[in-house]
Amino acid sequence: MKRKRGIVFLMTIVSFLFVQVSWAQTTEIKVWSFGSFTDWLKEVGTAFEKANPDTKVEVEGYPYQQMHDNLLIAIQTGVGAPNLATIEISQVAKFYRGEKIKLLDLTSYLEKSGYREKIFESRLIPFSFKGSIYGIPFDLTPAAFFYREDVYREAGVNPEALQTWNDFTEAALKLKNQGKYALQLGNGASANSEFGHFWMWLIQTGGGVFDQEANVILDNDTAKQVLQYYVDAVLKHKIANTSSQDVSSPAWWAPYQASQVVSDFGPDWYIGFLKNNVPNQQGLWRIKPLPAWEIGGYASSTWGGTMLSVIPASTTSDEKALRFLSYALLENRENLISFYKQTGMIPPRKDLVDAEEFNVPDPYFGGQKVARVLVDMASQVPPFYLAPTWPEATDLMNRKIILEALQGKDPATVLKEAADELRKLK
């Protein structure tokens, strides 16, 4: 009896020590996230833990601005930063400031692993600075043109014939005669007023705010062309309604619900806003590539996007964090497809363009295969560059460029003043 008790006692000690050793060898990696990315990352984290029992993945979700603000403080102070974080494109450039960028440079890893060539380069460029890539993009965010098929038909407008934005203007004048607006644009009259349509038009021309070397190009000829078109759409032709609201506000969508605004353009997530805020018009909308600025020009644009980045800690957790990033967004096709199914956002991968999951008819758009239309425009998404003063640039586009131009100030003068203001910040 004593021998048996001794054996049981010994086995208990061995089991206890085994658990302690296993626990001691487990690495925890912490991920900060926001919005719809959080739930998806939690699911991926659970699957990663099963495949990697020596790693614990803790995904913490926060409100959008709180997460980015806390992340910036943690990185700057070196206290409390996670191992990985989702960083939205309007916030990215804040992390490029300072003598040393404290995000892991993924360039070499992507090139050696072969994954760089599988991602559309136009989506890697915005998450890069001076040739180094600091995050893996979740989404392609291709912009498309969408319109009320019934209203266009009644006005005698053939949307497929709209090859350029000048063609669109002529068609929009016909809609105006029917008492309809062809677009809705931000007017810069509030801090939340949107500038996204100006931005999408600007980069569709091949332009932007910065060039590859972070020089300000906001006052070049293409920017002048775009801002003049924006102003003319509102003031001269009166084909665009304006709003001081953010696109996430139900107030932005009220004119759509009232059938006053009958077409628009934007990326996949923006289309999701349309469907959620104007559900009573299911089956009436259709989608197509954007009109180009000139024949042969880009037939898409982009707005928004988010990357997953590694924040180096100079410990063994860095290797595990990179492993998780690769598992989530690079090596696992099932993860990428599940991301699309859960969020409606298209992954920026060349090797996914033929996926059958993108061929599902969408009843909101009359049975069109909306995802297929978006994916087929992937090569038409233009690249653009960011710089550390990007947050100030977005503020200028709203409170100065759009606002003052719509108040009657010369567009070229407005752009020159805004560009010079940015140049002083360098």
Long-range contacts (C-beta under 8 A, 24 or more apart in sequence): 25-54, 26-54, 26-55, 26-56, 27-54, 27-55, 27-56, 27-316, 27-317, 27-320, 28-55, 28-56, 28-57, 28-58, 28-317, 29-55, 29-56, 29-57, 29-58, 29-83, 29-84, 29-317, 29-320, 29-321, 29-324, 30-58, 30-60, 30-82, 30-83, 30-84, 31-57, 31-58, 31-59, 31-60, 31-82, 31-83, 31-84, 31-85, 31-86, 31-324, 32-60, 32-62, 32-67, 32-70, 32-71, 32-82, 32-84, 32-85, 32-86, 33-59, 33-60, 33-61, 33-62, 33-67, 33-85, 33-86, 34-61, 34-62, 34-63, 34-64, 34-67, 34-68, 34-86, 34-88, 35-64, 36-342, 36-343, 37-86, 37-138, 37-306, 37-343, 39-342, 40-338, 40-339, 40-342, 40-343, 41-86, 41-328, 43-338, 44-327, 44-328, 44-335, 45-324, 47-335, 48-324, 48-327, 48-328, 51-327, 52-320, 52-323, 55-320, 55-323, 55-324, 57-324, 64-88, 68-94, 71-311, 75-102, 75-103, 75-311, 76-102, 81-311, 81-313, 82-311, 83-310, 83-311, 83-313, 83-317, 83-318, 83-320, 83-321, 84-308, 84-309, 84-310, 84-311, 84-321, 84-324, 84-325, 85-308, 85-309, 85-311, 86-138, 86-306, 86-307, 86-308, 86-309, 87-135, 87-306, 87-307, 87-308, 87-309, 88-304, 88-305, 88-306, 89-126, 89-127, 89-304, 89-305, 89-306, 89-307, 89-386, 90-304, 90-390, 90-391, 90-394, 91-391, 92-126, 92-127, 92-134, 92-135, 92-307, 92-386, 92-390, 93-129, 93-386, 93-387, 93-388, 93-389, 93-390, 93-391, 94-388, 94-391, 95-134, 95-309, 96-129, 96-134, 96-386, 96-387, 96-388, 97-388, 101-129, 101-132, 101-134, 102-311, 102-312, 103-134, 103-135, 103-309, 103-310, 103-311, 103-312, 104-134, 104-309, 104-310, 104-311, 104-312, 104-318, 104-322, 105-132, 105-133, 105-134, 106-133, 106-134, 106-135, 106-136, 106-310, 107-131, 107-132, 107-133, 109-322, 113-326, 113-330, 115-326, 115-330, 115-331, 117-350, 118-349, 118-350, 118-351, 119-348, 119-349, 119-350, 120-348, 120-349, 120-350, 120-378, 120-379, 120-381, 121-383, 122-302, 122-381, 122-382, 122-383, 123-305, 123-348, 123-381, 125-383, 125-384, 125-385, 126-305, 126-383, 126-384, 126-385, 126-386, 127-305, 127-307, 129-214, 129-386, 129-387, 130-213, 130-214, 134-307, 134-309, 135-307, 135-308, 135-309, 136-307, 136-308, 136-309, 136-325, 136-329, 136-330, 137-305, 137-306, 137-307, 137-348, 138-305, 138-306, 138-307, 138-308, 138-329, 138-339, 138-345, 138-347, 138-348, 139-268, 139-269, 139-304, 139-305, 139-306, 139-343, 139-345, 139-346, 139-347, 139-348, 140-268, 140-302, 140-345, 140-346, 140-347, 140-348, 140-374, 140-375, 140-378, 140-381, 141-267, 141-268, 141-269, 141-302, 141-303, 141-304, 141-305, 141-345, 141-346, 141-381, 142-267, 142-268, 142-300, 142-301, 142-302, 142-346, 142-374, 142-375, 142-377, 142-378, 142-380, 142-381, 143-200, 143-204, 143-265, 143-266, 143-267, 143-270, 143-290, 143-300, 143-301, 143-302, 143-303, 143-381, 144-265, 144-266, 144-267, 144-271, 144-287, 144-288, 144-289, 144-290, 144-300, 144-373, 144-374, 144-377, 145-263, 145-264, 145-265, 145-287, 145-288, 145-289, 145-290, 145-291, 146-263, 146-264, 146-265, 146-266, 146-271, 146-274, 146-285, 146-286, 146-287, 146-288, 146-365, 147-262, 147-263, 147-264, 147-285, 147-286, 147-287, 147-288, 148-259, 148-262, 148-263, 148-281, 148-284, 148-285, 149-284, 149-285, 149-286, 149-366, 150-284, 151-175, 151-178, 151-180, 151-259, 151-262, 152-262, 152-263, 154-178, 155-180, 159-286, 159-288, 160-288, 162-291, 163-291, 163-292, 163-295, 164-291, 164-292, 164-293, 164-294, 164-295, 165-201, 165-229, 165-291, 165-292, 165-293, 167-291, 168-291, 169-232, 169-233, 169-237, 169-239, 172-233, 172-237, 172-239, 172-240, 173-237, 173-239, 175-239, 175-262, 175-263, 176-237, 176-238, 176-239, 180-259, 180-260, 180-261, 180-262, 181-239, 181-240, 181-241, 181-255, 181-260, 181-261, 181-262, 182-239, 182-240, 182-261, 182-262, 182-263, 183-233, 183-239, 183-240, 183-241, 183-261, 183-263, 183-264, 183-265, 184-240, 184-241, 184-242, 184-243, 184-252, 184-255, 184-256, 184-261, 184-264, 185-230, 185-233, 185-234, 185-240, 185-241, 185-242, 185-243, 186-242, 186-243, 186-244, 186-398, 186-402, 187-234, 187-242, 187-243, 187-244, 187-402, 187-403, 187-406, 188-244, 188-398, 188-399, 188-400, 188-401, 188-402, 188-403, 188-404, 188-406, 189-244, 189-403, 190-244, 190-245, 191-398, 191-399, 192-244, 192-245, 192-246, 192-249, 193-243, 193-244, 193-245, 193-246, 193-398, 193-402, 193-403, 194-243, 194-245, 194-246, 194-247, 194-252, 194-398, 195-394, 195-397, 195-398, 195-401, 195-402, 196-247, 196-266, 196-270, 196-303, 196-304, 197-230, 197-265, 197-266, 198-226, 198-227, 198-230, 198-397, 198-401, 198-402, 199-303, 199-397, 200-265, 200-266, 200-301, 200-302, 200-303, 201-226, 201-229, 201-230, 201-293, 201-301, 202-226, 203-301, 203-302, 203-382, 203-384, 204-290, 204-292, 204-293, 204-297, 204-298, 204-300, 204-301, 204-382, 205-293, 205-297, 205-298, 206-297, 206-298, 206-382, 208-384, 208-385, 209-384, 209-387, 209-390, 209-393, 209-422, 210-384, 210-385, 210-386, 210-387, 210-390, 210-393, 211-385, 212-385, 214-385, 214-387, 214-388, 214-426, 216-419, 216-422, 216-423, 216-426, 217-419, 218-393, 218-415, 218-418, 218-419, 218-422, 219-412, 219-415, 219-416, 219-418, 219-419, 219-420, 223-415, 224-411, 224-412, 224-415, 225-293, 227-401, 227-405, 227-411, 227-414, 227-415, 228-411, 230-402, 230-405, 231-405, 231-406, 231-411, 234-406, 235-406, 235-408, 242-406, 247-273, 248-273, 250-277, 252-277, 253-277, 253-278, 256-281, 257-281, 265-290, 265-301, 266-303, 267-302, 267-303, 267-304, 268-344, 268-345, 268-346, 268-371, 268-374, 269-304, 269-343, 269-344, 269-345, 270-303, 270-304, 271-344, 271-370, 272-344, 275-364, 282-363, 282-364, 283-363, 283-364, 283-365, 283-366, 284-366, 285-364, 285-365, 285-366, 286-365, 286-366, 286-368, 287-365, 287-368, 287-370, 287-373, 288-373, 289-373, 289-377, 289-380, 298-380, 298-381, 298-382, 299-377, 299-380, 300-377, 300-380, 300-381, 300-382, 301-381, 301-382, 302-381, 302-382, 302-384, 340-371, 346-371, 346-374, 346-375, 346-378, 348-378, 350-378, 353-378, 389-422, 389-425, 389-426, 392-421, 392-422, 392-425, 393-422, 396-421, 396-422
